[in-house]
Amino acid sequence: MGRILRLTLSEDVVTAIDFGSPTPGKILINNAGTVDVRIGYERTDVRSTGGSNQFFTLNAGVQYIFDVGPEIGFLAQNQQLFLNSPDGDCVVEVWVANNM
């Protein structure tokens, strides 16, 4: 089971999402858009102006897969992650696959 999310990111509008999972599983994050997406732990990290440069970039057309769970993996387990598409509108697809 799990859940599938399709996030439409507007240009330079920061969006928060909770990737935490109460049971072991996987998360697939896919940048289905044509522009890069910034992902960080704080809202100010991913802003296009005045950001702290503490983010990683999910390049256009790239997928990442992470192990997740209460004690598994390194993705944010107890907090939200913030996403921003500073160069244009974008779609990010997220699949949380677990035994919920």
C-alpha positions in Angstrom: 0.0 0.0 0.0 1.1 3.5 0.7 0.3 6.8 -1.0 1.0 8.5 -4.3 1.3 12.3 -4.4 1.6 14.6 -7.4 2.8 18.0 -6.4 2.5 20.9 -8.8 5.1 23.5 -7.8 4.6 27.1 -8.8 7.6 29.1 -9.7 9.4 30.2 -6.5 6.6 29.1 -4.1 8.0 27.0 -1.3 6.0 23.8 -0.5 6.4 21.6 2.6 5.8 17.8 2.6 6.2 15.2 5.3 8.1 12.2 4.0 8.0 10.4 7.4 6.8 6.8 7.4 5.6 4.8 10.5 6.5 1.5 8.9 9.5 0.4 6.8 9.3 1.0 3.0 10.5 3.0 0.1 10.0 6.5 -1.2 10.4 7.3 -4.9 10.7 10.9 -5.8 10.5 11.8 -9.5 11.0 15.3 -11.0 8.6 15.0 -13.9 9.1 18.6 -14.9 11.6 20.4 -17.1 13.3 22.6 -14.4 15.3 21.7 -11.3 13.8 21.5 -7.8 15.5 22.4 -4.6 14.9 20.3 -1.5 16.0 21.3 2.0 15.2 21.0 5.7 14.2 24.7 6.2 11.9 27.0 4.2 14.7 29.6 4.0 17.2 27.0 2.6 15.4 26.6 -0.7 14.3 30.2 -1.5 15.8 31.6 -4.7 16.7 34.9 -3.0 18.2 35.0 0.4 18.5 31.3 0.7 21.3 29.7 2.8 22.4 27.3 0.0 21.7 24.3 2.3 19.7 22.3 -0.2 20.1 19.5 -2.7 19.0 19.7 -6.3 16.6 17.3 -7.9 17.4 17.8 -11.5 14.7 17.7 -14.2 13.9 14.1 -15.2 15.7 12.5 -12.3 14.3 9.9 -9.8 15.6 9.1 -6.4 14.6 6.0 -4.3 15.1 6.0 -0.5 14.6 3.4 2.2 12.4 4.8 5.0 10.8 3.9 8.3 10.9 4.8 11.9 14.6 3.8 12.3 15.6 3.4 8.6 17.3 5.7 6.2 18.5 9.3 6.2 15.5 11.1 4.7 13.7 13.4 7.1 11.9 11.1 9.6 10.7 13.6 12.1 10.2 16.8 10.2 9.0 18.2 6.9 11.1 18.8 3.8 10.7 21.9 1.8 10.6 22.0 -2.0 11.0 24.9 -4.4 11.2 25.3 -8.1 12.9 28.7 -8.5 13.1 28.7 -12.3 9.6 27.8 -13.4 6.5 25.6 -12.7 7.2 22.0 -12.1 5.6 18.6 -11.2 7.1 16.3 -8.6 5.7 12.8 -8.2 6.2 11.0 -4.8 5.4 7.4 -4.1 5.5 6.3 -0.5 5.4 2.5 -0.7 5.0 0.9 2.8 2.6 -1.4 4.7 0.3 1.3 6.1 
